[in-house]
Amino acid sequence: MDSIKPTLYGTDWCPKTTGFKNYFQLIGIRYDYYNVEKDPEAEQAVKDMNGGKIKFPMVVVGEKKLKNPSIQDLNIALNSYGLLSQQTE
């Protein structure tokens, strides 16, 4: 499972994007981050996941694509891949 690394798509000005970045750092999970306003490929990836619309933040964990998830939803996805040793409520 070490090959699974969450991917976060968002923007630097979005408080939820910042919250997810901080959360990943707090729980010690390495992740990839793509700013949809600065990276055309990231923008297209988000459009592909959202039926042509830009909606963020998006978090992809393995096969799971989470549109603006709650922390609980994110924890469930992380835990399903063994990335979260202790689920937070």
N, CA, C and O atoms as a GROMACS GRO file, in nm:
protein
  356
    1MET      N    1   0.081  -0.121   0.000
    1MET     CA    2   0.000   0.000   0.000
    1MET      C    3   0.085   0.127   0.000
    1MET      O    4   0.033   0.237  -0.011
    2ASP      N    5   0.215   0.111   0.012
    2ASP     CA    6   0.301   0.229   0.014
    2ASP      C    7   0.293   0.308  -0.115
    2ASP      O    8   0.326   0.427  -0.116
    3SER      N    9   0.250   0.246  -0.224
    3SER     CA   10   0.244   0.315  -0.352
    3SER      C   11   0.123   0.407  -0.362
    3SER      O   12   0.117   0.491  -0.452
    4ILE      N   13   0.027   0.393  -0.271
    4ILE     CA   14  -0.091   0.480  -0.271
    4ILE      C   15  -0.054   0.611  -0.202
    4ILE      O   16  -0.014   0.612  -0.086
    5LYS      N   17  -0.069   0.720  -0.275
    5LYS     CA   18  -0.045   0.852  -0.217
    5LYS      C   19  -0.164   0.940  -0.256
    5LYS      O   20  -0.192   0.955  -0.375
    6PRO      N   21  -0.234   0.997  -0.159
    6PRO     CA   22  -0.348   1.082  -0.193
    6PRO      C   23  -0.307   1.199  -0.283
    6PRO      O   24  -0.196   1.251  -0.273
    7THR      N   25  -0.399   1.239  -0.368
    7THR     CA   26  -0.379   1.355  -0.454
    7THR      C   27  -0.488   1.456  -0.421
    7THR      O   28  -0.606   1.422  -0.417
    8LEU      N   29  -0.447   1.579  -0.397
    8LEU     CA   30  -0.539   1.688  -0.364
    8LEU      C   31  -0.539   1.788  -0.479
    8LEU      O   32  -0.434   1.836  -0.521
    9TYR      N   33  -0.658   1.819  -0.528
    9TYR     CA   34  -0.675   1.920  -0.632
    9TYR      C   35  -0.752   2.036  -0.569
    9TYR      O   36  -0.859   2.016  -0.513
   10GLY      N   37  -0.698   2.156  -0.580
   10GLY     CA   38  -0.765   2.272  -0.523
   10GLY      C   39  -0.694   2.398  -0.566
   10GLY      O   40  -0.624   2.401  -0.667
   11THR      N   41  -0.714   2.503  -0.488
   11THR     CA   42  -0.647   2.630  -0.515
   11THR      C   43  -0.588   2.683  -0.385
   11THR      O   44  -0.634   2.650  -0.276
   12ASP      N   45  -0.485   2.764  -0.399
   12ASP     CA   46  -0.417   2.817  -0.282
   12ASP      C   47  -0.508   2.907  -0.197
   12ASP      O   48  -0.490   2.917  -0.076
   13TRP      N   49  -0.605   2.973  -0.260
   13TRP     CA   50  -0.691   3.066  -0.186
   13TRP      C   51  -0.808   2.996  -0.117
   13TRP      O   52  -0.878   3.058  -0.037
   14CYS      N   53  -0.832   2.868  -0.147
   14CYS     CA   54  -0.947   2.796  -0.092
   14CYS      C   55  -0.919   2.749   0.050
   14CYS      O   56  -0.825   2.672   0.070
   15PRO      N   57  -0.997   2.792   0.151
   15PRO     CA   58  -0.973   2.750   0.288
   15PRO      C   59  -0.982   2.598   0.306
   15PRO      O   60  -0.908   2.542   0.387
   16LYS      N   61  -1.073   2.532   0.232
   16LYS     CA   62  -1.084   2.387   0.247
   16LYS      C   63  -0.962   2.316   0.191
   16LYS      O   64  -0.917   2.216   0.247
   17THR      N   65  -0.907   2.367   0.081
   17THR     CA   66  -0.783   2.310   0.027
   17THR      C   67  -0.672   2.321   0.130
   17THR      O   68  -0.601   2.225   0.157
   18THR      N   69  -0.659   2.439   0.189
   18THR     CA   70  -0.558   2.461   0.293
   18THR      C   71  -0.583   2.369   0.412
   18THR      O   72  -0.489   2.315   0.470
   19GLY      N   73  -0.709   2.352   0.447
   19GLY     CA   74  -0.742   2.263   0.558
   19GLY      C   75  -0.701   2.119   0.532
   19GLY      O   76  -0.649   2.052   0.621
   20PHE      N   77  -0.723   2.071   0.408
   20PHE     CA   78  -0.682   1.935   0.374
   20PHE      C   79  -0.530   1.923   0.374
   20PHE      O   80  -0.476   1.823   0.422
   21LYS      N   81  -0.461   2.023   0.321
   21LYS     CA   82  -0.314   2.019   0.323
   21LYS      C   83  -0.263   2.013   0.466
   21LYS      O   84  -0.173   1.934   0.497
   22ASN      N   85  -0.320   2.096   0.553
   22ASN     CA   86  -0.279   2.096   0.694
   22ASN      C   87  -0.313   1.962   0.761
   22ASN      O   88  -0.234   1.912   0.841
   23TYR      N   89  -0.428   1.906   0.728
   23TYR     CA   90  -0.468   1.779   0.788
   23TYR      C   91  -0.373   1.667   0.748
   23TYR      O   92  -0.330   1.588   0.832
   24PHE      N   93  -0.340   1.660   0.618
   24PHE     CA   94  -0.245   1.557   0.574
   24PHE      C   95  -0.112   1.571   0.649
   24PHE      O   96  -0.053   1.472   0.691
   25GLN      N   97  -0.065   1.694   0.664
   25GLN     CA   98   0.061   1.717   0.735
   25GLN      C   99   0.048   1.678   0.882
   25GLN      O  100   0.140   1.619   0.939
   26LEU      N  101  -0.064   1.712   0.944
   26LEU     CA  102  -0.087   1.682   1.085
   26LEU      C  103  -0.085   1.531   1.113
   26LEU      O  104  -0.028   1.487   1.213
   27ILE      N  105  -0.147   1.453   1.024
   27ILE     CA  106  -0.152   1.308   1.047
   27ILE      C  107  -0.036   1.235   0.982
   27ILE      O  108  -0.026   1.113   0.991
   28GLY      N  109   0.053   1.310   0.918
   28GLY     CA  110   0.176   1.252   0.865
   28GLY      C  111   0.161   1.170   0.738
   28GLY      O  112   0.234   1.073   0.717
   29ILE      N  113   0.067   1.209   0.652
   29ILE     CA  114   0.048   1.139   0.526
   29ILE      C  115   0.102   1.224   0.412
   29ILE      O  116   0.063   1.339   0.395
   30ARG      N  117   0.191   1.165   0.334
   30ARG     CA  118   0.245   1.235   0.217
   30ARG      C  119   0.138   1.238   0.109
   30ARG      O  120   0.062   1.143   0.092
   31TYR      N  121   0.133   1.348   0.035
   31TYR     CA  122   0.030   1.365  -0.067
   31TYR      C  123   0.086   1.448  -0.181
   31TYR      O  124   0.189   1.515  -0.168
   32ASP      N  125   0.017   1.443  -0.294
   32ASP     CA  126   0.048   1.531  -0.406
   32ASP      C  127  -0.058   1.639  -0.411
   32ASP      O  128  -0.176   1.613  -0.385
   33TYR      N  129  -0.017   1.761  -0.444
   33TYR     CA  130  -0.110   1.873  -0.452
   33TYR      C  131  -0.100   1.940  -0.588
   33TYR      O  132   0.010   1.967  -0.637
   34TYR      N  133  -0.215   1.966  -0.648
   34TYR     CA  134  -0.219   2.034  -0.777
   34TYR      C  135  -0.315   2.152  -0.768
   34TYR      O  136  -0.431   2.136  -0.729
   35ASN      N  137  -0.265   2.270  -0.804
   35ASN     CA  138  -0.345   2.391  -0.805
   35ASN      C  139  -0.415   2.400  -0.941
   35ASN      O  140  -0.349   2.415  -1.044
   36VAL      N  141  -0.547   2.391  -0.941
   36VAL     CA  142  -0.621   2.387  -1.066
   36VAL      C  143  -0.617   2.520  -1.142
   36VAL      O  144  -0.644   2.524  -1.262
   37GLU      N  145  -0.584   2.629  -1.073
   37GLU     CA  146  -0.574   2.758  -1.142
   37GLU      C  147  -0.438   2.777  -1.209
   37GLU      O  148  -0.426   2.859  -1.301
   38LYS      N  149  -0.338   2.704  -1.165
   38LYS     CA  150  -0.204   2.722  -1.219
   38LYS      C  151  -0.160   2.607  -1.309
   38LYS      O  152  -0.059   2.619  -1.379
   39ASP      N  153  -0.232   2.496  -1.308
   39ASP     CA  154  -0.192   2.376  -1.381
   39ASP      C  155  -0.306   2.331  -1.472
   39ASP      O  156  -0.403   2.273  -1.424
   40PRO      N  157  -0.295   2.357  -1.602
   40PRO     CA  158  -0.402   2.319  -1.695
   40PRO      C  159  -0.434   2.169  -1.693
   40PRO      O  160  -0.550   2.130  -1.711
   41GLU      N  161  -0.334   2.086  -1.671
   41GLU     CA  162  -0.361   1.941  -1.664
   41GLU      C  163  -0.443   1.908  -1.540
   41GLU      O  164  -0.530   1.821  -1.546
   42ALA      N  165  -0.417   1.974  -1.429
   42ALA     CA  166  -0.496   1.952  -1.308
   42ALA      C  167  -0.639   2.002  -1.328
   42ALA      O  168  -0.734   1.938  -1.284
   43GLU      N  169  -0.653   2.116  -1.395
   43GLU     CA  170  -0.786   2.168  -1.424
   43GLU      C  171  -0.865   2.068  -1.508
   43GLU      O  172  -0.982   2.043  -1.480
   44GLN      N  173  -0.802   2.011  -1.609
   44GLN     CA  174  -0.869   1.914  -1.694
   44GLN      C  175  -0.903   1.787  -1.617
   44GLN      O  176  -1.009   1.727  -1.639
   45ALA      N  177  -0.815   1.745  -1.529
   45ALA     CA  178  -0.841   1.625  -1.449
   45ALA      C  179  -0.965   1.645  -1.362
   45ALA      O  180  -1.048   1.555  -1.350
   46VAL      N  181  -0.978   1.764  -1.302
   46VAL     CA  182  -1.094   1.793  -1.219
   46VAL      C  183  -1.221   1.799  -1.306
   46VAL      O  184  -1.326   1.749  -1.266
   47LYS      N  185  -1.211   1.859  -1.422
   47LYS     CA  186  -1.327   1.863  -1.513
   47LYS      C  187  -1.369   1.722  -1.552
   47LYS      O  188  -1.488   1.692  -1.559
   48ASP      N  189  -1.272   1.636  -1.577
   48ASP     CA  190  -1.304   1.498  -1.613
   48ASP      C  191  -1.375   1.426  -1.500
   48ASP      O  192  -1.463   1.343  -1.524
   49MET      N  193  -1.339   1.456  -1.376
   49MET     CA  194  -1.401   1.391  -1.260
   49MET      C  195  -1.537   1.451  -1.227
   49MET      O  196  -1.618   1.388  -1.157
   50ASN      N  197  -1.564   1.572  -1.277
   50ASN     CA  198  -1.686   1.645  -1.241
   50ASN      C  199  -1.776   1.674  -1.360
   50ASN      O  200  -1.850   1.773  -1.358
   51GLY      N  201  -1.772   1.592  -1.461
   51GLY     CA  202  -1.862   1.613  -1.575
   51GLY      C  203  -1.843   1.746  -1.644
   51GLY      O  204  -1.939   1.808  -1.688
   52GLY      N  205  -1.716   1.791  -1.654
   52GLY     CA  206  -1.686   1.914  -1.726
   52GLY      C  207  -1.684   2.039  -1.640
   52GLY      O  208  -1.657   2.148  -1.692
   53LYS      N  209  -1.713   2.027  -1.513
   53LYS     CA  210  -1.717   2.144  -1.425
   53LYS      C  211  -1.596   2.148  -1.334
   53LYS      O  212  -1.540   2.045  -1.296
   54ILE      N  213  -1.556   2.269  -1.300
   54ILE     CA  214  -1.448   2.287  -1.202
   54ILE      C  215  -1.512   2.294  -1.064
   54ILE      O  216  -1.583   2.389  -1.031
   55LYS      N  217  -1.487   2.193  -0.985
   55LYS     CA  218  -1.531   2.191  -0.846
   55LYS      C  219  -1.415   2.140  -0.764
   55LYS      O  220  -1.350   2.042  -0.802
   56PHE      N  221  -1.388   2.203  -0.655
   56PHE     CA  222  -1.278   2.161  -0.570
   56PHE      C  223  -1.310   2.200  -0.428
   56PHE      O  224  -1.403   2.278  -0.406
   57PRO      N  225  -1.238   2.148  -0.331
   57PRO     CA  226  -1.128   2.055  -0.348
   57PRO      C  227  -1.176   1.914  -0.381
   57PRO      O  228  -1.284   1.870  -0.342
   58MET      N  229  -1.091   1.845  -0.454
   58MET     CA  230  -1.109   1.705  -0.488
   58MET      C  231  -0.993   1.630  -0.426
   58MET      O  232  -0.879   1.677  -0.429
   59VAL      N  233  -1.021   1.514  -0.370
   59VAL     CA  234  -0.916   1.431  -0.316
   59VAL      C  235  -0.931   1.292  -0.377
   59VAL      O  236  -1.039   1.233  -0.372
   60VAL      N  237  -0.823   1.242  -0.434
   60VAL     CA  238  -0.823   1.108  -0.491
   60VAL      C  239  -0.733   1.020  -0.405
   60VAL      O  240  -0.615   1.049  -0.384
   61VAL      N  241  -0.792   0.912  -0.356
   61VAL     CA  242  -0.718   0.815  -0.276
   61VAL      C  243  -0.736   0.680  -0.345
   61VAL      O  244  -0.844   0.620  -0.338
   62GLY      N  245  -0.631   0.634  -0.411
   62GLY     CA  246  -0.642   0.509  -0.486
   62GLY      C  247  -0.748   0.522  -0.594
   62GLY      O  248  -0.738   0.607  -0.682
   63GLU      N  249  -0.850   0.438  -0.587
   63GLU     CA  250  -0.960   0.440  -0.683
   63GLU      C  251  -1.074   0.533  -0.640
   63GLU      O  252  -1.169   0.554  -0.715
   64LYS      N  253  -1.065   0.587  -0.521
   64LYS     CA  254  -1.174   0.669  -0.466
   64LYS      C  255  -1.153   0.815  -0.502
   64LYS      O  256  -1.049   0.874  -0.474
   65LYS      N  257  -1.255   0.873  -0.566
   65LYS     CA  258  -1.253   1.015  -0.603
   65LYS      C  259  -1.355   1.087  -0.516
   65LYS      O  260  -1.475   1.065  -0.529
   66LEU      N  261  -1.305   1.173  -0.428
   66LEU     CA  262  -1.389   1.240  -0.330
   66LEU      C  263  -1.407   1.387  -0.366
   66LEU      O  264  -1.309   1.462  -0.372
   67LYS      N  265  -1.531   1.427  -0.390
   67LYS     CA  266  -1.560   1.566  -0.425
   67LYS      C  267  -1.593   1.643  -0.298
   67LYS      O  268  -1.695   1.618  -0.234
   68ASN      N  269  -1.506   1.735  -0.261
   68ASN     CA  270  -1.526   1.820  -0.144
   68ASN      C  271  -1.566   1.735  -0.024
   68ASN      O  272  -1.671   1.758   0.035
   69PRO      N  273  -1.482   1.638   0.014
   69PRO     CA  274  -1.522   1.545   0.120
   69PRO      C  275  -1.518   1.606   0.259
   69PRO      O  276  -1.451   1.707   0.283
   70SER      N  277  -1.589   1.543   0.349
   70SER     CA  278  -1.575   1.577   0.490
   70SER      C  279  -1.449   1.505   0.539
   70SER      O  280  -1.397   1.416   0.472
   71ILE      N  281  -1.401   1.543   0.656
   71ILE     CA  282  -1.285   1.475   0.714
   71ILE      C  283  -1.319   1.328   0.739
   71ILE      O  284  -1.234   1.240   0.719
   72GLN      N  285  -1.441   1.300   0.782
   72GLN     CA  286  -1.483   1.162   0.805
   72GLN      C  287  -1.478   1.081   0.675
   72GLN      O  288  -1.427   0.968   0.675
   73ASP      N  289  -1.529   1.137   0.565
   73ASP     CA  290  -1.522   1.068   0.435
   73ASP      C  291  -1.378   1.043   0.394
   73ASP      O  292  -1.343   0.936   0.344
   74LEU      N  293  -1.294   1.144   0.415
   74LEU     CA  294  -1.153   1.131   0.381
   74LEU      C  295  -1.087   1.023   0.466
   74LEU      O  296  -1.009   0.942   0.414
   75ASN      N  297  -1.117   1.020   0.594
   75ASN     CA  298  -1.060   0.918   0.683
   75ASN      C  299  -1.102   0.778   0.641
   75ASN      O  300  -1.022   0.685   0.647
   76ILE      N  301  -1.227   0.761   0.601
   76ILE     CA  302  -1.275   0.630   0.557
   76ILE      C  303  -1.197   0.586   0.434
   76ILE      O  304  -1.155   0.470   0.426
   77ALA      N  305  -1.176   0.677   0.339
   77ALA     CA  306  -1.100   0.644   0.218
   77ALA      C  307  -0.955   0.610   0.253
   77ALA      O  308  -0.900   0.513   0.202
   78LEU      N  309  -0.893   0.690   0.338
   78LEU     CA  310  -0.755   0.665   0.379
   78LEU      C  311  -0.743   0.532   0.451
   78LEU      O  312  -0.650   0.455   0.426
   79ASN      N  313  -0.838   0.505   0.539
   79ASN     CA  314  -0.835   0.381   0.616
   79ASN      C  315  -0.856   0.259   0.528
   79ASN      O  316  -0.799   0.153   0.554
   80SER      N  317  -0.936   0.273   0.422
   80SER     CA  318  -0.962   0.160   0.334
   80SER      C  319  -0.836   0.115   0.259
   80SER      O  320  -0.830   0.002   0.210
   81TYR      N  321  -0.738   0.203   0.250
   81TYR     CA  322  -0.611   0.169   0.186
   81TYR      C  323  -0.500   0.151   0.290
   81TYR      O  324  -0.382   0.141   0.254
   82GLY      N  325  -0.536   0.147   0.416
   82GLY     CA  326  -0.438   0.126   0.521
   82GLY      C  327  -0.348   0.246   0.545
   82GLY      O  328  -0.239   0.231   0.602
   83LEU      N  329  -0.390   0.364   0.503
   83LEU     CA  330  -0.307   0.483   0.518
   83LEU      C  331  -0.330   0.554   0.651
   83LEU      O  332  -0.252   0.641   0.690
   84LEU      N  333  -0.434   0.518   0.719
   84LEU     CA  334  -0.467   0.584   0.844
   84LEU      C  335  -0.466   0.479   0.954
   84LEU      O  336  -0.551   0.390   0.957
   85SER      N  337  -0.371   0.490   1.042
   85SER     CA  338  -0.357   0.388   1.146
   85SER      C  339  -0.463   0.402   1.254
   85SER      O  340  -0.499   0.305   1.321
   86GLN      N  341  -0.513   0.524   1.271
   86GLN     CA  342  -0.615   0.548   1.374
   86GLN      C  343  -0.717   0.645   1.315
   86GLN      O  344  -0.684   0.759   1.284
   87GLN      N  345  -0.841   0.598   1.300
   87GLN     CA  346  -0.945   0.683   1.240
   87GLN      C  347  -0.986   0.793   1.335
   87GLN      O  348  -1.011   0.769   1.453
   88THR      N  349  -0.994   0.917   1.281
   88THR     CA  350  -1.033   1.033   1.359
   88THR      C  351  -1.181   1.057   1.339
   88THR      O  352  -1.232   1.041   1.228
   89GLU      N  353  -1.250   1.094   1.443
   89GLU     CA  354  -1.392   1.124   1.431
   89GLU      C  355  -1.416   1.272   1.429
   89GLU      O  356  -1.530   1.316   1.419
   0.00000   0.00000   0.00000
